[in-house]
């Protein structure tokens, strides 16, 4: 089993992937972005300025690794979260992108 990484490690890995052009989007993430009208620059803002949401992290039993969640509000006050797979760092894959609805969101 892969050990869970610290907040600082997750953020550093994802931010470095963005800086170095190694941030990739899964087909699922691209579909969610289109459906939810989320632009690439908004995702990049989450990566640059977001915080880690440990309570939303998930362990992928099939792949035997962790998926991490980073969350941030954008300039329009949209509360966005991205789920990232950093198992194959330096390449980081954005697995999905969510818009958090404050009325239905889990309490963090």
C-alpha positions in Angstrom: 0.0 0.0 0.0 1.2 3.5 -0.8 1.6 5.7 2.2 -0.6 8.8 2.3 1.4 12.0 1.6 1.4 15.2 3.6 -0.5 18.3 2.6 2.8 20.0 1.6 4.0 17.1 -0.5 0.7 16.8 -2.4 0.5 20.6 -3.1 4.2 20.7 -4.1 3.9 17.7 -6.5 0.8 19.1 -8.2 2.1 22.6 -8.5 5.4 21.4 -9.9 3.5 19.3 -12.5 1.6 22.4 -13.6 4.8 24.5 -13.7 6.6 21.8 -15.8 3.8 21.0 -18.2 3.3 17.6 -16.6 -0.3 18.1 -15.4 -2.7 15.9 -17.4 -6.5 15.7 -17.5 -8.3 12.4 -17.6 -11.1 12.0 -20.2 -13.5 12.0 -17.2 -12.1 15.3 -15.9 -12.5 16.9 -19.4 -16.1 15.7 -19.6 -16.9 17.2 -16.1 -15.2 20.4 -17.0 -17.3 20.8 -20.1 -20.5 19.7 -18.4 -19.9 22.1 -15.4 -18.5 25.0 -17.6 -15.1 24.9 -15.8 -12.2 26.4 -17.7 -8.6 25.3 -17.6 -7.5 28.5 -16.0 -10.0 27.9 -13.1 -8.4 24.4 -12.5 -5.0 26.0 -12.6 -6.1 28.5 -9.9 -7.2 25.6 -7.7 -3.7 24.1 -8.2 -1.9 27.3 -7.5 -3.9 28.6 -4.6 -6.0 25.7 -3.2 -5.7 23.8 0.0 -5.7 20.1 0.5 -9.0 18.6 1.7 -7.8 15.4 3.5 -11.3 14.3 4.4 -12.2 14.0 0.7 -9.1 11.9 -0.2 -9.8 8.4 -1.4 -7.8 5.2 -1.5 -8.0 3.4 -4.9 -8.1 -0.2 -3.9 -7.7 -1.5 -7.4 -4.6 0.6 -8.1 -3.4 0.5 -4.5 -2.8 4.2 -4.2 -4.3 7.5 -2.9 -6.2 10.1 -4.8 -5.9 13.6 -3.3 -8.4 16.5 -3.3 -7.4 20.2 -3.6 -10.1 22.8 -3.1 -10.3 26.6 -3.7 -12.8 29.3 -4.5 -12.3 31.1 -7.8 -12.8 34.8 -8.6 -16.5 34.2 -9.2 -16.7 32.5 -5.7 -17.3 29.1 -7.3 -16.1 26.5 -4.8 -14.1 24.1 -6.9 -12.3 20.9 -6.0 -10.1 18.6 -8.1 -9.1 15.0 -7.4 -5.6 14.2 -8.5 -3.6 11.0 -9.0 0.1 11.6 -8.2 1.2 8.0 -8.1 3.3 8.4 -11.3 4.8 11.8 -10.4 6.2 13.9 -11.9 3.2 13.4 -14.2 0.1 14.3 -12.3 -3.4 13.3 -13.6 -6.5 15.3 -12.7 -9.1 12.6 -12.3 -12.2 14.7 -11.8 -13.3 18.2 -11.1 -16.2 19.1 -8.8 -18.1 22.3 -8.1 -19.0 22.2 -4.4 -22.6 23.2 -3.6 -22.5 24.9 -0.2 -26.1 23.7 0.5 -25.4 20.0 0.0 -21.6 19.8 0.6 -20.3 17.5 3.3 -19.2 19.5 6.4 -15.5 19.8 6.4 
